[in-house]
Structure formats: C-alpha cells, structure tokens
C-alpha cells in the first residue's frame, strides 16, 4: 500500500465534498470521505474486497473508528452518487489536449455456463448481455466498459453498456465535450466512414473530433498525419490502463446488485486515475 496514493485519493474526495458543502452526520464515527476512501483503496489493493480493506485500514490507522461491513455497505450505497460525480469531475479536469484513446473492456457478471440462472440480469433482454471479445476469442455474460483516456492513462469519459452492443454505439456520447479538433485514436473495431464524417469538424460545424481508427491490412493506409499521430500516441497506453483495471479485479467483481457492481467499477476507475495522475 502506497501512502501517497491513498492520501491523494482522500484529499480529492474530502476537498471536493467540503467545497460543495457536504457534511457527515455528527454522530458518525467514520466520515463519509473515509467511507468512499475505503471503496477506492479496496479497488487499489484488495480486488474490491470491502471486508478485507476495512480490517486492514482500521488496523493501519487510516480510519478513526472501526466500521462493520454491513454498515459500510449501506453507507457506500447512499454515497454512490458522490463517487460517480468525483470520478467524472476528474475526467473533466483532465479533458484537455489534442489526443485521446478509446477502447472497450469486458466486465463479466458471471461465467457463461451460469448465465441462464443469473438473477441480476434476468428478463426479456437478458440475451443482450451475452457478448464476445474478438481479440481474446472469449464469450462472456455481463457488461462492456467503454472508456476514453488521456495518453497518460487518466480516464476522462466512460460508459457501461450490455455486452452485445457494438463499440461504436456510445461513440457520440463519449466524444461529446472533448476539445474541438482533438484526435481520438481507436482500434479496428471503430472503423466506420459514416461515424468518422459525423464526428469530424467542418467549417459550418466547428465542434467535433477526429476519429482515427487503425486500418485493416486490405484497406488503404491512414494518411501521413494520422500515421504520425498513431506513432506519437500509441494505443498500447490504453491497453496498459486496461491491464491495471484487470489487476484490480474488474473482471472478477462479486456484487449482489447492479448498483453494487457499478460502485466497484467506479472505484476501479477512480483508483486508475489516482495511479496515473502523475
């Protein structure tokens, strides 16, 4: 456990909540900022195991008082909006520059053989959560995390969709608000001439971004400008960010509800930002 990263996460959470006028209950022995810190630290070092994180952080004097797992679960669910807001705020602060990288990551809910009796995603649209990762030739059941990050690996935009949805489905929502004229580098799954034209800035519509997808072998090569950009901002950086998320256990999350899964995914993204802020 790195004290600098833990203190950085706590300062971001506590200062943001303080500036926005949030106050913890006067009878609470553990403040709301400490509760959110436990969720983030559990993603950083304990594979999102909240019980283990509570035990270690209390005995290492990161918490002022002990907190039971059930009480922590109720409080972190009540503060889930704050965790999402602060994670998005970090993305807005670092949403600057000329280049960004986009990709998607599978977030399974359970093993494929257990999909037919998974209670969390039962319903008429349950087949929408059955997807496939072409790169790994892996069929999974759950969600797909769509992520845009800076060349340094800080997440600036993210969206969760059912696994069967195509990578281009949330492209307009994800790129909205990025700096005008910025280049968004992607892999072969984002090849689409129509989407590229729709996102590209023009004289009549100066607001937009340039989607630069790596071409297949049987296609014409990228222009010299795009080729130079792909060499300058290699996509391997987002693969490194995804490796960090996988090492945090984002593909092996244990949660009983969709909100619990969302909280652990947000904590992983917050932890990723703290790891790569420097």
C-alpha positions in Angstrom: 0.0 0.0 0.0 1.3 3.4 -1.1 0.7 6.2 1.4 1.0 8.9 -1.3 -1.7 7.3 -3.5 -4.1 6.8 -0.5 -3.6 10.4 0.7 -4.1 11.7 -2.8 -7.4 9.8 -3.1 -8.5 11.1 0.3 -7.6 14.7 -0.4 -9.5 14.6 -3.7 -12.6 13.2 -2.1 -12.6 15.2 1.1 -11.8 18.6 -0.6 -14.5 18.1 -3.2 -17.2 17.2 -0.7 -16.1 20.1 1.6 -16.1 22.6 -1.2 -19.7 21.6 -2.2 -20.9 21.9 1.3 -21.3 18.3 2.3 -21.1 17.4 6.0 -21.1 14.0 7.6 -23.6 13.1 10.3 -22.3 14.4 13.6 -22.8 11.0 15.3 -20.9 9.1 12.6 -17.6 7.9 13.9 -16.3 7.4 10.3 -16.8 10.4 7.9 -18.3 10.0 4.5 -15.0 10.8 2.9 -13.4 7.9 4.7 -16.2 5.6 3.6 -15.5 6.5 -0.1 -11.8 6.1 0.5 -12.3 2.5 1.7 -14.1 1.7 -1.5 -11.3 3.2 -3.6 -8.5 1.6 -1.6 -10.3 -1.8 -1.8 -10.1 -1.5 -5.6 -6.5 -0.4 -5.5 -5.1 -3.2 -3.3 -7.8 -5.7 -2.3 -9.6 -6.7 -5.5 -12.6 -4.8 -4.3 -12.9 -6.9 -1.2 -14.5 -4.4 1.2 -14.3 -6.5 4.3 -10.6 -7.0 4.0 -10.0 -3.4 3.2 -11.9 -2.3 6.3 -9.9 -4.6 8.5 -6.5 -3.6 7.2 -7.2 0.2 7.0 -8.5 0.3 10.6 -5.5 -1.6 12.0 -3.1 0.6 9.9 -4.9 3.7 11.4 -6.3 5.0 8.2 -9.8 5.0 9.8 -10.7 6.8 13.0 -13.0 4.1 14.3 -14.0 0.5 13.2 -16.8 0.1 10.8 -18.8 -3.1 10.2 -19.1 -4.5 6.6 -22.9 -4.3 6.6 -22.9 -0.7 7.8 -20.2 0.2 5.3 -22.3 -1.3 2.5 -25.3 0.8 3.4 -23.3 4.0 3.6 -21.4 3.5 0.4 -24.6 2.8 -1.5 -26.0 6.0 -0.2 -22.9 7.9 -1.3 -22.7 6.2 -4.7 -23.7 9.5 -6.4 -20.7 11.3 -4.9 -18.3 8.6 -6.2 -19.7 8.9 -9.7 -19.6 12.7 -9.5 -16.0 12.9 -8.3 -14.8 10.4 -10.9 -16.5 12.4 -13.7 -15.0 15.6 -12.3 -11.5 14.2 -12.5 -12.3 13.4 -16.2 -13.5 16.9 -16.9 -10.3 18.4 -15.3 -8.0 16.3 -17.5 -10.2 16.6 -20.6 -7.6 18.8 -22.3 -5.1 18.3 -25.1 -5.0 17.2 -28.7 -5.2 13.4 -28.3 -7.3 10.8 -26.6 -7.5 7.0 -26.8 -10.7 4.9 -26.8 -11.4 1.2 -26.3 -13.8 -1.2 -24.6 -13.2 -3.8 -21.8 -15.4 -6.8 -20.9 -16.9 -6.7 -17.4 -18.4 -10.1 -16.8 -21.1 -10.7 -14.2 -20.8 -14.4 -14.0 -19.4 -17.3 -16.0 -21.2 -18.1 -19.3 -22.4 -21.5 -18.2 -24.3 -19.8 -15.3 -25.8 -17.1 -17.5 -29.2 -18.8 -17.8 -29.7 -18.6 -14.0 -28.1 -15.3 -13.2 -30.7 -13.3 -11.2 -29.1 -9.9 -11.7 -29.7 -9.8 -15.5 -32.8 -11.9 -15.9 -35.6 -10.6 -18.2 -36.6 -10.4 -21.8 -33.4 -8.5 -22.7 -31.0 -10.8 -20.9 -29.5 -12.1 -24.3 -28.3 -8.5 -24.9 -25.7 -9.1 -22.1 -24.1 -12.1 -23.9 -21.1 -10.7 -25.8 -17.9 -11.7 -27.3 -14.4 -10.3 -27.1 -12.9 -10.8 -30.6 -9.3 -10.1 -29.5 -9.3 -12.8 -26.9 -11.9 -15.1 -28.7 -13.8 -15.0 -25.4 -17.6 -15.2 -24.9 -18.8 -13.5 -21.7 -22.0 -12.6 -20.0 -22.3 -9.1 -18.5 -21.4 -5.6 -19.4 -18.9 -3.8 -21.6 -17.0 -0.8 -20.2 -16.4 1.9 -22.9 -13.5 4.2 -21.9 -11.7 7.2 -23.3 -8.5 8.1 -21.5 -5.6 10.6 -22.0 -2.2 9.4 -23.3 -1.2 9.3 -19.7 -3.9 6.8 -18.8 -6.3 9.1 -16.9 -10.0 8.2 -17.7 -11.9 11.2 -18.9 -15.1 9.5 -20.3 -16.7 6.2 -19.5 -20.0 4.4 -20.2 -21.3 0.9 -19.4 -23.5 -0.9 -21.9 -24.7 -4.5 -22.3 -22.0 -6.8 -23.7 -23.7 -7.4 -27.1 -23.7 -3.7 -28.1 -21.1 -2.6 -30.7 -18.1 -0.5 -29.8 -19.5 2.4 -31.9 -22.8 2.5 -30.0 -21.8 5.2 -27.4 -19.2 7.0 -29.5 -21.3 10.2 -29.8 -22.0 10.4 -26.0 -18.3 9.6 -25.2 -16.8 12.2 -27.5 -19.3 15.0 -26.6 -17.4 17.7 -24.7 -13.9 16.7 -25.8 -11.8 19.6 -27.1 -12.7 20.7 -30.6 -10.4 19.2 -33.3 -8.9 16.6 -30.9 -7.9 13.2 -32.3 -9.4 10.1 -30.8 -7.3 7.0 -31.6 -9.0 3.7 -31.8 -8.5 0.1 -33.0 -10.1 -1.7 -35.9 -13.4 -2.1 -34.1 -14.1 1.6 -34.6 -13.8 1.6 -38.4 -16.8 3.5 -39.8 -16.7 6.1 -42.6 -20.2 7.4 -41.7 -19.3 7.9 -38.0 -16.0 9.5 -38.9 -17.7 12.0 -41.1 -20.4 12.7 -38.5 -17.8 13.4 -35.8 -15.3 15.4 -38.0 -15.4 19.2 -37.5 -16.3 21.3 -40.6 -16.5 25.0 -41.4 -20.2 25.1 -40.8 -19.9 22.9 -37.6 -16.5 23.6 -36.0 -17.4 21.5 -32.9 -16.2 17.9 -33.3 -13.3 15.5 -33.1 -11.3 13.4 -35.5 -11.8 9.6 -35.1 -8.6 7.9 -36.2 -9.0 4.1 -36.4 -6.3 1.7 -37.3 -7.0 0.3 -40.7 -7.1 -3.4 -41.7 -4.5 -4.9 -44.0 -6.8 -4.9 -47.0 -7.6 -1.2 -46.6 -5.8 1.9 -47.7 -3.3 3.1 -45.1 -4.0 6.0 -42.9 -3.0 9.4 -44.1 0.5 10.6 -43.2 -0.9 13.0 -40.5 -2.9 10.2 -38.9 0.0 7.8 -39.1 2.3 10.2 -37.3 -0.3 10.7 -34.6 -0.7 7.0 -34.0 3.1 6.7 -33.7 3.1 9.6 -31.2 0.2 8.4 -29.2 0.3 4.6 -29.4 -2.8 2.7 -28.4 -0.7 0.5 -26.1 -1.2 3.1 -23.4 -4.9 2.2 -23.0 -4.0 -1.4 -23.1 -1.8 -0.7 -20.1 -4.7 1.1 -18.4 -6.9 -1.9 -19.0 -4.2 -4.2 -17.6 -4.2 -2.0 -14.4 -8.0 -2.4 -14.2 -7.8 -6.2 -14.7 -5.1 -6.4 -12.0 -7.6 -4.6 -9.7 -10.1 -7.4 -10.4 -12.6 -5.5 -12.5 -13.3 -8.7 -14.4 -13.9 -10.7 -11.2 -16.2 -8.4 -9.2 -18.5 -10.0 -6.7 -21.7 -8.0 -6.2 -25.3 -8.9 -5.5 -26.9 -6.0 -7.2 -26.3 -3.8 -10.3 -25.7 -0.8 -8.1 -23.1 -2.7 -6.1 -21.3 -3.7 -9.4 -21.5 0.0 -10.6 -19.9 1.2 -7.3 -17.0 -1.2 -7.6 -16.4 -0.3 -11.3 -16.4 3.4 -10.3 -14.0 2.8 -7.5 -11.7 1.0 -10.0 -11.8 4.0 -12.4 -11.1 6.4 -9.5 -8.2 4.2 -8.5 -6.9 4.2 -12.1 -7.0 8.0 -12.1 -5.0 8.2 -8.8 -2.4 5.7 -10.2 -1.9 7.8 -13.4 -2.3 11.4 -12.2 1.4 12.0 -12.2 
